[in-house]
Amino acid sequence: MLPEFFEFYNPTKVVYKDGIATDLKPELDIIGIQKYFIISDHIINGVGLVDKVADGLKEAGCEPVGRFLDVAQDARLKDVKKCADLVKASGAQGILSIGGGSVIDTAKAVNILFSEGGDLVEDYSGAHTLKRPLKPHVVIPTTAGTGSEVTMIAVIYDEDNKEKLAFPDKFLLPNLAVLDPQMTVSLPPKMTAATGMDALTHAVEAYVGITASPVSDGFALGAIELIMSRLVQAVENGADVEARGAMLIASNMAGIAFTHSMVGCVHGLAHTTGAHFRVPHGVANGIFLPVGLEYNFEYIQDKLARLAPVAGVMETGMSNEAAARAVIASIRSLTQQLNKLNALPLRLRDVGVPEDGLMTIAEGALNDGTSFYNPRPMDAEELLPFVQNVY
């Protein structure tokens, strides 16, 4: 059944090539500015990726005018303010971010203050508060998970209130997303697994979500197929450039899918778990994805069943219910394979969540913005047993 209305908006240019992150002159010439401020983190800088990109900027006739490397596990409010002040003082004309979701989200939020000034929370809380395009922003992802290089949202952690704040706005979409598998080959197995499960969660929740469209479905299906077939391969052999490239493309496609059809209770649970118990977002998504689909099962059964061929579990004569349950089983099997590789925990107790925090997680998911897009109306008492199942 076709939706009565849907909208597709994706102005970010995406380029893919092995080694392209250090050879961007044609793309930078189109953007037309010379002075870039680089935002990254100490780990990425430590393996030499920031220097490589900075050297490439210089060869392209551009000037890296400063660096901010203090991005933490989650993009933090205090870092956004600190970084924005440095960018303003540097004489930069635009921003280049090199990293995973936290780095990219930090850069998006920094670009608001760099371009428009003001206070992030007081002036830009809510959806679509910006009135015009921001300064140019080039993104080079170093993980294959968030898809933040093509999403119109920045998630920023408020440490004081233990809350993740979402800033959705079409003007946050970067100008250019650079997909280079060489930028991900140094990613450790555990990070590869966690970010891969993040991307899979984006794609699956986007596909079964209440605002999905044929366009978002196409991107989600492509992402799911790539992740189910290549994630274990990328975890087992990080030097496999083809697997790394497939995961980068899948993450990108999943990002496009969910920025148009949103996500649901799995992300609500993961956001709350991350905010209260500091569990990395991709790890939390990997733990919650199978039980989140089970919570929504009666509302998504038919569409979930259509994933069976993509997941490689379709058999002749299967009912929709059997096919849908086989899809959940295949996702659970994937997490179990990753667990056997010592790359992904399967239970909340294994990541430091106390048992008396389970209701906090269930209740917090209801207050998360993703709850509005979940296929099944969310109720903390009804959600709690599913949270307990992965304790």
Beta strands, then each sheet from edge to edge (+ up, - down):
strand 1: 13-16
strand 2: 35-39
strand 3: 63-68
strand 4: 94-99
strand 5: 137-141
strand 6: 153-158
strand 7: 163-168
strand 8: 176-179
sheet 1: 1+ 8+ 5+ 4+ 2+ 3+
sheet 2: 6+ 7-
end
